[in-house]
């Protein structure tokens, strides 16, 4: 009998599965606590369940972990992790130090099908969607690699377009925020999208996590040349969805603006951006382009970035230039790119039992 990875199930799905096996529904909450608070990697560790129940769980489920196959640490201690999946695909996650806390940037796909020209992941193409447990498993695997780390924020800004894997992204957020799961506040989770309009509209009603939008240009021709998705969901449709988002949620939206030399870094682009942002509140993260192998673009001059930022600030717009983390280890925005079997040295899995980790919530 093929076993189900128990971490592929939401709490509600696990309750249904366990009642189908003759176990009380509340046992699912106990199992969730063991999986996500105590980081159990074996059913025998779940000592407040009877031996018959533990045996029943072991017959029908298993607990799988991502296999850490590579780790690179940058000058500021930003760390990029590479994980091998069951089918031989590889994904990357990035841990970014923020004082005594850390932000974890997780992936939602193996590769990406959107083909954004400035992003190495998009240039390399798409292989498949990540399953729920492969998304949340990145958090477990990073904590297992460094049990002392305190992860305060989760950003869905790694490999892939989260809204192209919408259902699994929302289920993963559900596990991350469950009172029996990781217990993260939705305010500490941000989902970034290239502008998938129907899913943005769904997200308004189905999640309280923060939204970030990779905008990068306020002219359709420029944006389409950088981001082919703009042909399907042009700026007018995207802005309409974002206005609805703000009207219903009453919350800020973050614009991510990758600045590329002589493409979208001129004062005319800043003027267009300022005109839009007067209509409703955004925060703008300016991200000077991070070069990667085979890139046709260049990073803009620092002086141009300052002029762009000063124009927005002068018009009352919250705007910051995002500090680059991990560029020298190819861990910065737009630099994640492993798609196939590109793993490096194997790293042994932790011993069976319970992993003691620290999560900052």
C-alpha positions, 0 to 999 in steps of 0.5 A: 500500500502506497503511503501518504506524506502526512505533511501533504494534508491540511488540518481539516484533511487530516481530521477527515483521514483519521476519522476514516481510520476510526480515530477521533478527529481531535487526534489530528490536532495532536499530530499537527502539534508533533509535526509542526511545533515539536518537529517530529520525524517519526510517529513513535515520538508522538508519545501522547498517542497510544501505540495502536494509534501510532502503529495505524499512522505508520501503516498509512502515512509517512513523514518525509523531509527535504534533502539538503544538498547544498549550502552557501553563506554570504558575507552578511550571513545570508544563506542559500539552501539547495534541496533535492526533491523525490523526483531529482528536481532541485529548489532553493530557499534563502535565509536573510538575517534581520538583526536577531530575527531572520526572514525565510524566502521560500519557493513554490515551483521548480522553475517558473513558466512566466519567463520574466526576462530579468529573472534567472528562474524564469529564463531557465523554464518550468518543471513542476509545481511544488506540493504543500509539504515541499513548500512548508518543508523548506522551513523545517529543513532550514530549522533542522540545518540550524536549530538556533535560528529564529525565523520571524517572517516568511516571504513567498519570493523564491523560485516560481510564481506563487499564484500559478500554484495557488491552491498549494500556496494557500494550503501552505499558508494555512499550515504556517498560520494554524494554531496547531501548526507553525503559528505564524501571524498572517501579518508576518507572511508576504506573497509576491506575484507577477500580476495574476489578476484572477488569483489576486481577486481570489486572494482578497477573500481567502487570505489575510497575508500581505501582498507584494506585486512585481510591477517593474514598469508603468508602460504596457510596452515596457512591462510586456517586454520584461514580463510576458504575463502583461500581455494576458493581464495588462496594467489596466486590469492589474491596477483594477484588481489592486484597487479592489484589494485595497478597498476591501482589505484596507491595507498597504500593497508593496510594489517591487520595482526591479530597476534596469539600466536604460530600460525602466530607470528614467525619470519618466518612469518615476513620474508615471509611478508617482501618478499611480501611487497617488490614487491609493497607498503603496509601499515601493521597494526599488531593487537594482537589477542583480546580474546573473549568468546570461543576463542581457541587462545591467544594474543602473548607476547608483546616482540614477537610483537615488534620483528615482527614489528622491522623486517618489519621496518628494511626492509623499510616496513611501519608498526604499531601496532594498538592500541586496542580500547574498548577491555574491552567492547568487541568492539575491532577487532574480538569481535563484535558478536550479531546475534539474539535478544541479545539487552539490555535496550531499548533506545527511538527514537528521536522526529519526526522532524529534528535532528541537528547533526555534521559530520566531513568531 
